[in-house]
Amino acid sequence: MTTSHYFLIESDRVRHDLVLDGDLIASFHTLEAAEAEANRIAYRTAPGATLQFGLDLKSTLNDLEIRGATFEAGNVSADVLPRDTVSK
């Protein structure tokens, strides 16, 4: 059975946190690296999947941006990802 899964990238001045269904996966120095890792995870769990991140929230007051993307797959969480995926 497939369900919808949601990636968030929470960006501030110094890091980009990649979150999958509410679980922090890793932090990256660049937005591009966080998006690439999200696409790699999505492709590993649902071959052929590609993500399109859209800007969901931008706060200039505290320099925060949140981007989100969804994909359909079976059970996916930080607990079941391959070890090399979560050690960034």
Phi, psi and omega in degrees: 000132180260149178225165176278136176238148187236122172265139169236143169240114180259114186247135170233199184294331189242346182206165179230108182271127177264123183237133177240118179049040177090353180257129177292125178268307182191166174245144184229158179279337181231151176297320181300320179294320178295317178295320179297318179295319177299316178296322178296317179296313180299318181293324179291327183269335179219084184311134182094350182288139171227146183251144172240110180276134176242148179287115181266326183209137174223122178242112179282338180298313179247018175054051182241135173231139176235126177243148181224154175207146178242156171209159180259132177196177175288203182293118179226129173205170179299332181288334184252002178289149177303148186306319182291344180285322187262004185259029182284000000 
